[in-house]
């Protein structure tokens, strides 16, 4: 449903394993979890499921978003 650093995850935040993972040069999701402050910047109705998945999966721990998304996340 979304991606962080070109690493894909589903609605629950679980990693989605694809052949693309082996071709991406960059941080792996496991490495991202070890980062003290992982900031996500996203908003809007189209991005809601991906934002929620990133939060549920622990891929981000700081979110900069719009009011609509923030209110929907805490509802």
C-alpha positions as CSV (number, residue, x, y, z in Angstrom):
1,X,0.0,0.0,0.0
2,X,3.0,2.3,0.5
3,X,6.8,2.5,0.6
4,X,9.6,4.0,2.6
5,X,13.0,4.3,1.0
6,X,11.6,2.3,-1.9
7,X,10.8,-0.6,0.5
8,X,7.1,-1.6,0.2
9,X,4.7,-2.5,3.0
10,X,1.1,-3.5,3.3
11,X,-1.9,-1.8,5.1
12,X,-0.8,-3.4,8.4
13,X,2.8,-2.1,7.9
14,X,4.2,-5.6,7.2
15,X,7.0,-5.7,4.6
16,X,6.1,-6.8,1.1
17,X,8.9,-8.8,-0.4
18,X,9.4,-8.2,-4.1
19,X,12.3,-8.7,-6.6
20,X,12.8,-5.0,-6.5
21,X,14.2,-5.3,-3.0
22,X,17.4,-6.8,-4.3
23,X,17.9,-4.0,-6.8
24,X,17.4,-1.0,-4.5
25,X,20.5,0.7,-3.2
26,X,19.6,2.3,0.1
27,X,18.5,1.7,3.6
28,X,16.6,-1.5,4.4
29,X,13.5,-1.5,6.5
30,X,15.3,-3.3,9.3
31,X,17.9,-0.5,9.4
32,X,15.2,2.1,9.3
33,X,13.7,0.8,12.6
34,X,17.1,1.4,14.3
35,X,17.0,5.1,13.4
36,X,16.3,7.3,16.4
37,X,14.0,9.7,14.4
38,X,12.4,8.5,11.2
39,X,10.3,11.4,9.8
40,X,7.5,10.9,7.3
41,X,6.0,13.8,5.4
42,X,2.8,13.0,3.6
43,X,-0.9,13.9,3.7
44,X,-4.2,13.8,1.9
45,X,-6.9,11.2,1.4
46,X,-5.0,9.3,-1.3
47,X,-2.0,8.7,1.1
48,X,-4.0,7.9,4.2
49,X,-3.6,4.1,4.1
50,X,0.1,4.3,3.3
51,X,0.6,6.7,6.2
52,X,-1.3,4.5,8.6
53,X,0.7,1.5,7.4
54,X,4.0,3.3,7.9
55,X,3.0,4.2,11.5
56,X,1.7,0.7,12.3
57,X,4.8,-0.9,10.9
58,X,7.0,1.4,12.9
59,X,8.7,2.6,9.7
60,X,8.3,6.2,10.8
61,X,8.0,7.7,14.3
62,X,7.5,11.4,13.5
63,X,4.8,12.5,11.0
64,X,4.3,15.8,9.4
65,X,0.9,15.9,7.8
66,X,-2.3,17.9,7.1
67,X,-5.2,18.4,9.4
68,X,-7.5,15.9,7.6
69,X,-5.0,13.1,7.9
70,X,-4.1,13.9,11.5
71,X,-7.8,13.9,12.6
72,X,-8.5,10.7,10.8
73,X,-5.5,8.9,12.4
74,X,-6.5,9.8,15.9
75,X,-10.3,9.0,15.4
